[in-house]
Amino acid sequence: MAVLLLLTGGRSAHLGTIQDASFRSTALRGTLHYVVYLPPDYAQSQRRYPVVYFLHGLPESPYAYRGIGFVVNALEQLESEAIVIAPQGARDGDSDPEYLDWGPGRNWETAIGTELPRIVDGRYRTIADRRGRALVGLSAGGYGAVLLALHHLDSFSVMESWSGYFQPTNPAGTQVIPHTPAQSAHTLVPTLRRDMKRRPTFFAFYVGRGDDRFRDENEQLDRELTAAGVPHLFRLYPGAHQQTVWTAHARAWLGLALDHLAAPTP
């Protein structure tokens, strides 16, 4: 699902710092790029911080991960201190991998769900366990955030989908593509009550009332989770599948995610 993410306000407008980084990924057999936002007092303190992993929409260019300006703006408006990591979710010739493992050189879930947190915890002062990690995503990134978190509940305690969906789709977001049961959040619902009781997790998803592609499926998952007794938060908002919705509500949605993460260490 194509989206436009802009580095709103420019890098110099932020109180914290935004840096480009990368690492050699075994899962991708190549370099995985990411952007890291460090809070304003990071360099002057010895504190450890929670981390919000933010997944962009698809299909996209190899540079879409850089568009986290509106996310950083929302975080700084909250006056909350957290690290934000926005990984690359697409490459030239592979613009819509849906954050899934497809085989050697295209194992995006492993790269982002397993390799990336290990790299981040080694490079930055993080709260290096599930209490300090959130997976948040927009559109296809919302699908990726939910699926990766459900597959890695030992690593993440918060998952949020912003106008996302819950089973893989074609690039236009209009049709579900062939997939395994494990690649659908719907098929994982029956085991979630037990799994999330053992590993308490904040699960939230939001969608616009005018989102004619993904609203129905969001409402379907809400019904399924409610019937299964799985704790979750679902909200409908004015608007469609558009940047104005995400920008308008990013502050509130990030605030909810951070409320369920461990606070920076004193």
Buried (B, 14 or more C-beta within 10 A) or exposed (E): BBBEBEBBEEBEEBEBBBEEBEBEBBBBEEEBBBBBBBBBEBEEBEBBBBBBBBBBBBBBEBEBBBBBBBBBBBBBEBEBBBBBBBBBBBBEEBBBBBBBBEEEEBBBBBBBBBBBBEBBBEEBBBBBEBBBBBBBBBBBBBBBBBBBBBBBBEBBBBBBBBBBBBBBBEBEBEEBEEBEEEBBBBBBBEEBBEEBEEEEBBBBBBBBEBBEBBBEBBEEBBEBBEEBEBBBBBBBBEBBBBBEBBBBBBBBBBBBBBEBBBBBEE
